[in-house]
């Protein structure tokens, strides 16, 4: 069986699946239950120095659902822990004592001054925790107090605080980045410049999920008023993957360890994050939706896939997708594909036809009996028909050889650009001119 053991900046865990800093990691009873279920580690819900943190006693979550009521995105307006600091520290120490093989990382958020950071770090270190995660990501509640994403949006502050922390603790320092920024590479570079051991991303996306059309307040609504919150869940995964990839392939941050966060729900999601360079993955919404035992599926699924592909350990495929990410201008215009419809699987719903006819390239013909066929000479391989088809694998994209002729029409359906290296659309050819 594949070896799923993880060593992330010296923090060891039996598997790479960690619970992210969030409600599921707010207290000892939760974390013990999570470890018993099989989670490799946790990032304890964010601790601070302010003894007057008060969370709302009304709805804290808003949601976006799919047509089948499946949870696609979750918006939360909850603040950092409102439990006493000494209670949290005592519980962290007890859990780490009883589960020494599991990763115990503690999320921290304090005012942006050196004394505050220097005062809380020794308290966490005394618990035996394996590392700290500096929460520079939360977009609501704490950011209005000059913390969270208010720090994460200023690279100079990130570098400064990371440097303070590295000088004040023996523990690995992970900087949690906010996605509420134009270029994720800048805060990542600042974290690296400040000496951080790793970054984790993404934190939640600033959002309002819906508006109550009876009282006209954003959801979740507290006594007729609402606030923006942090958006997470499967819907943010594409944003997270892109930001992880940007850091992994940028020369200034290449090699910086990454803990990937954002919509991890299945083992495949986790494998994709790791293929883009993540050393571990952090999970929140999936656990809140399905319970802690979802980790059993994550572990079994990843191990089975690794066995099938011949990956002995996580390092075998970590970062393997990074070299295949490029800028659009370097894509090969000599590559041509066409859509193909498997008539044995087609249910004749016509969705592909309607989408292509109305909004794309009029490349699908409807024949008598509602038989749908692709018109190769019109098909530009946009892939829309594949994405709207309700039957998996019914429509696929098939690569054609350069200059290939459609036997039905006698037309060339795959233009032959002969030599891509000299093609005028190739940036390298343009530069040579």
C-alpha positions in Angstrom: 0.0 0.0 0.0 1.2 3.5 -0.8 3.0 5.4 2.0 0.9 8.5 2.9 3.1 9.7 5.7 3.9 13.4 5.5 6.8 15.5 6.6 5.9 19.1 6.1 8.6 21.6 7.2 9.5 19.0 9.9 5.9 18.6 11.1 5.2 14.8 10.8 1.7 13.3 10.4 0.5 9.8 9.3 -1.3 11.3 6.3 -1.4 14.7 4.6 -5.1 15.4 5.6 -5.3 18.2 8.2 -8.4 19.9 9.5 -8.2 23.6 8.8 -8.4 26.3 11.5 -12.2 26.6 11.9 -15.2 25.6 14.1 -14.2 21.9 13.8 -10.9 22.6 15.6 -12.2 24.9 18.3 -12.0 22.6 21.3 -10.5 19.4 22.7 -13.5 17.2 22.3 -13.7 17.9 18.6 -10.0 17.4 17.9 -9.8 14.1 19.9 -12.8 12.9 17.8 -11.1 14.0 14.6 -7.8 12.2 15.5 -9.8 9.0 16.4 -11.4 9.2 13.0 -8.0 9.2 11.3 -7.1 12.9 10.5 -3.4 13.3 10.2 -3.3 16.7 11.8 -5.3 19.8 12.8 -4.7 23.6 12.8 -6.4 24.7 16.0 -8.9 27.4 15.6 -7.3 30.8 15.8 -6.2 32.1 19.2 -5.8 35.7 20.2 -4.9 37.9 23.1 -8.2 39.8 23.3 -10.4 38.4 26.1 -13.5 40.1 24.8 -14.1 38.3 21.5 -17.8 37.8 21.3 -19.4 35.9 18.4 -23.0 36.4 17.3 -25.7 34.2 18.8 -27.6 34.0 15.6 -27.0 32.5 12.2 -23.3 32.4 11.3 -23.4 30.7 7.9 -24.9 31.4 4.5 -24.9 28.8 1.8 -24.9 28.2 -2.0 -26.5 25.0 -3.1 -26.5 23.0 -6.3 -29.8 21.8 -7.9 -29.7 18.7 -5.8 -29.3 20.7 -2.6 -25.6 19.7 -2.4 -23.6 22.3 -0.6 -21.3 24.1 -3.0 -20.2 27.1 -1.0 -20.4 28.2 2.7 -20.2 31.8 3.9 -19.3 32.3 7.6 -19.3 35.4 9.8 -17.7 33.7 12.8 -14.8 35.3 14.5 -11.7 33.7 16.0 -12.2 31.6 19.2 -14.2 33.2 21.9 -13.0 30.7 24.4 -10.4 31.8 27.1 -6.8 31.6 25.9 -5.7 29.6 28.9 -8.4 27.0 28.3 -7.4 26.5 24.7 -3.7 26.2 25.6 -4.4 23.6 28.3 -6.5 21.6 25.8 -3.9 21.8 23.1 -1.3 20.5 25.5 -3.5 17.6 26.6 -4.4 16.5 23.1 -0.8 16.7 21.8 0.4 14.6 24.8 -2.1 11.9 24.0 -1.7 12.0 20.2 2.0 12.6 19.7 2.1 11.2 16.2 -0.5 13.8 14.9 0.3 17.2 13.6 -0.7 20.0 16.0 -0.5 23.4 14.5 -1.9 26.5 16.3 -3.5 29.4 14.4 -2.7 32.8 15.8 -4.0 36.3 15.3 -2.9 39.2 17.5 -2.5 43.0 16.9 0.3 44.0 14.5 2.9 44.9 17.0 6.0 42.9 18.0 5.3 42.7 21.7 1.9 41.0 21.1 3.5 38.3 18.9 6.4 37.8 21.3 4.1 37.4 24.2 1.8 34.7 22.7 4.4 32.5 21.0 6.1 31.1 24.2 2.6 30.2 25.5 1.9 28.1 22.4 5.4 26.6 22.4 5.0 25.4 26.0 2.0 23.2 24.9 4.3 21.1 22.7 2.6 22.2 19.5 4.4 21.4 16.3 4.0 24.8 14.6 2.1 28.0 14.3 0.0 29.4 11.5 -0.2 33.2 11.3 -3.7 34.0 10.3 -3.4 36.8 7.8 -6.5 35.7 5.9 -9.8 36.3 7.7 -11.8 38.9 5.7 -14.4 39.7 8.2 -14.8 40.9 11.8 -11.1 40.9 12.7 -9.9 42.7 9.6 -11.9 45.7 10.8 -9.7 45.6 13.9 -6.5 45.8 11.9 -5.9 42.0 11.9 -6.5 39.1 9.5 -6.7 40.1 5.9 -5.9 43.7 6.8 -2.4 42.5 7.4 -2.5 39.9 4.6 -3.1 42.5 2.0 0.1 44.4 2.9 3.2 42.4 1.9 5.4 44.7 4.1 3.4 43.8 7.2 3.6 40.1 6.3 7.3 40.2 6.0 7.7 42.1 9.2 5.5 39.9 11.4 7.0 36.7 9.9 10.4 38.0 10.8 9.3 38.8 14.4 7.9 35.3 14.8 10.8 33.5 13.4 13.1 35.3 15.9 10.8 34.5 18.8 10.1 30.8 18.4 11.7 27.5 17.6 8.4 26.3 16.0 7.9 26.2 12.2 6.1 29.4 11.1 3.4 29.0 8.4 1.8 32.1 7.0 -1.8 31.8 6.0 -2.6 34.0 2.9 -5.7 35.8 2.0 -7.1 35.4 -1.6 -8.6 38.9 -1.3 -5.7 40.4 -3.2 -4.8 41.0 -6.8 -1.5 39.0 -7.1 -1.0 36.2 -4.6 2.7 36.0 -5.4 3.5 39.3 -3.6 2.3 38.2 -0.1 3.9 34.8 -0.7 7.2 36.4 -1.6 6.9 38.6 1.5 6.4 35.6 3.7 9.5 34.0 2.2 11.5 37.1 2.7 10.5 37.3 6.3 11.8 33.8 6.8 8.5 31.9 7.0 8.9 28.1 6.7 5.8 27.7 4.6 2.6 29.3 3.4 -1.0 28.0 3.6 -3.7 29.1 1.2 -6.4 30.0 0.5 -8.2 31.5 3.4 -11.8 32.5 2.7 -13.1 34.8 -0.1 -14.9 38.0 1.0 -18.5 37.5 0.0 -22.2 37.9 0.5 -23.9 34.7 -0.6 -27.5 36.0 -0.8 -30.0 38.6 0.1 -33.3 38.0 2.0 -36.0 39.4 -0.3 -38.5 39.7 2.5 -36.5 42.0 4.8 -33.8 42.9 2.3 -30.8 42.0 4.5 -27.8 39.9 3.5 -27.8 36.3 4.7 -27.0 35.2 7.3 -29.2 37.9 8.9 -28.8 39.1 12.5 -31.8 41.1 13.6 -32.4 42.4 10.2 -28.8 43.3 9.4 -26.0 41.3 7.6 -22.3 41.5 6.9 -19.9 40.2 4.4 -18.2 37.0 5.4 -15.7 34.4 4.3 -16.6 32.1 1.4 -15.3 28.5 1.3 -16.2 25.1 0.1 -16.1 23.3 -3.3 -16.9 26.5 -5.2 -13.6 28.1 -4.3 -11.4 25.2 -5.3 -10.5 26.6 -8.8 -9.4 29.9 -7.2 -7.3 28.0 -4.7 -5.7 25.8 -7.3 -4.7 28.7 -9.4 -3.2 30.6 -6.5 -1.2 27.6 -5.3 0.1 27.1 -8.9 1.1 30.8 -9.1 3.3 30.4 -6.0 4.7 27.0 -7.1 5.8 28.1 -10.5 7.0 31.7 -9.8 10.8 31.8 -9.6 10.7 34.1 -6.6 8.7 31.6 -4.5 9.4 28.3 -6.2 10.2 25.7 -3.6 8.4 27.4 -0.8 6.4 24.7 1.1 2.6 25.0 0.6 -0.3 23.7 2.6 -3.2 23.7 0.2 -6.7 24.9 1.3 -9.9 25.5 -0.6 -12.8 23.1 -1.3 -11.0 19.8 -0.7 -13.8 17.3 -0.6 -12.5 14.2 -2.3 -9.2 12.4 -2.6 -9.0 13.6 -6.2 -9.1 17.2 -5.0 -6.3 16.5 -2.6 -4.2 14.9 -5.3 -4.7 17.9 -7.6 -3.5 20.3 -4.9 -0.4 18.1 -4.3 0.3 17.7 -8.0 0.5 21.5 -8.0 3.0 21.5 -5.2 1.1 21.3 -1.9 2.7 19.3 0.8 -0.4 18.9 2.9 -4.1 19.8 2.4 -6.4 21.3 4.9 -10.1 20.5 5.0 -13.0 22.4 6.6 -16.3 22.5 4.7 -16.3 18.9 3.7 -15.9 17.8 7.4 -18.6 20.3 8.4 -20.9 18.8 5.7 -20.2 15.1 6.1 -18.6 14.6 9.5 -15.1 13.7 10.5 -15.2 10.1 9.1 -14.9 11.5 5.6 -11.2 11.3 6.2 -11.5 7.5 5.8 -12.6 8.0 2.2 -9.9 10.6 1.6 -7.2 8.3 2.9 -8.4 5.1 1.1 -9.1 6.9 -2.2 -5.7 8.6 -2.3 -3.9 5.4 -1.4 -5.8 3.4 -4.0 -5.0 5.9 -6.7 -1.3 6.0 -5.7 -1.1 2.2 -5.8 -2.8 2.1 -9.3 -0.4 4.7 -10.6 2.7 3.2 -9.0 3.4 6.2 -6.7 5.2 4.8 -3.6 4.9 8.0 -1.6 3.6 11.5 -1.7 6.9 12.9 -3.1 6.4 10.7 -6.2 3.8 13.1 -7.6 4.1 16.3 -5.6 4.5 19.2 -8.0 4.3 17.0 -11.1 1.8 19.3 -12.7 3.7 22.5 -12.2 6.0 22.2 -15.3 2.9 21.8 -17.4 1.4 25.2 -16.4 2.3 27.9 -18.9 1.1 31.3 -20.1 -1.5 31.2 -22.9 0.9 32.6 -25.5 3.0 29.4 -25.3 0.1 27.0 -26.0 0.6 24.8 -29.1 -1.7 26.0 -31.9 -0.7 23.0 -33.8 -2.8 20.9 -31.5 -6.4 20.2 -32.8 -9.2 18.2 -31.3 -12.9 17.7 -32.2 -15.9 16.6 -30.2 -17.2 13.1 -30.6 -20.7 11.9 -29.4 -21.1 8.3 -28.3 -24.5 7.5 -29.7 -24.8 4.4 -27.4 -24.7 6.7 -24.4 -26.7 9.7 -25.8 -30.1 10.2 -24.2 -31.1 12.7 -26.9 -31.8 15.5 -24.5 -30.4 18.1 -27.0 -28.5 20.1 -24.4 -25.3 20.0 -26.4 -27.2 21.1 -29.5 -28.9 24.0 -27.8 -25.8 25.2 -26.1 -23.7 25.0 -29.3 -26.4 26.4 -31.6 -27.3 29.4 -29.5 -24.1 30.3 -27.7 -21.1 28.8 -29.5 -20.2 27.7 -33.0 -23.2 25.9 -34.5 -21.1 22.8 -34.8 -23.7 20.2 -33.8 -26.4 19.0 -36.2 -29.7 17.6 -35.2 -30.7 14.7 -37.5 -34.1 13.0 -37.8 -34.9 11.1 -34.6 -33.1 13.6 -32.5 -29.7 12.2 -33.4 -26.9 14.7 -32.7 -23.7 14.7 -34.7 -20.7 17.0 -34.7 -19.9 19.1 -37.8 -16.1 18.9 -37.8 -15.6 21.8 -40.1 -17.4 24.1 -37.7 -16.2 22.5 -34.4 -13.4 24.6 -32.7 -13.1 22.1 -29.8 -14.3 24.6 -27.2 -15.5 21.7 -25.0 -18.8 23.4 -24.1 -20.8 20.4 -25.2 -18.7 18.1 -23.0 -19.4 20.3 -20.0 -23.1 20.7 -20.4 -23.8 17.1 -21.3 -25.6 15.3 -18.4 -24.1 11.9 -19.2 -20.6 11.3 -18.2 -18.3 10.3 -21.1 -21.0 10.6 -23.7 -19.1 13.4 -25.4 -15.4 13.4 -25.6 -12.6 15.4 -27.3 -10.5 13.5 -29.8 -7.1 14.7 -30.9 -6.6 14.9 -34.7 -3.4 14.6 -36.6 -2.3 17.8 -38.4 -3.8 17.9 -41.8 -6.4 15.2 -41.1 -9.3 15.1 -43.5 -12.9 14.5 -42.6 -13.9 11.3 -44.5 -17.5 12.5 -44.7 -16.9 16.0 -46.1 -13.5 15.7 -47.6 -12.4 18.9 -45.8 -9.3 19.4 -43.8 -10.5 19.7 -40.2 -7.1 20.0 -38.6 -5.0 22.8 -40.1 -1.3 21.8 -40.4 0.9 24.5 -39.0 3.8 22.3 -40.1 6.4 23.8 -37.7 5.2 25.4 -34.5 8.6 26.7 -33.7 8.5 29.0 -36.6 4.7 29.8 -36.6 4.0 33.5 -36.4 1.9 33.0 -33.2 4.8 31.5 -31.3 6.3 34.2 -29.0 9.7 32.7 -29.6 9.4 33.1 -33.3 8.2 36.7 -32.9 11.2 37.4 -30.7 13.5 36.0 -33.3 12.2 38.4 -35.9 
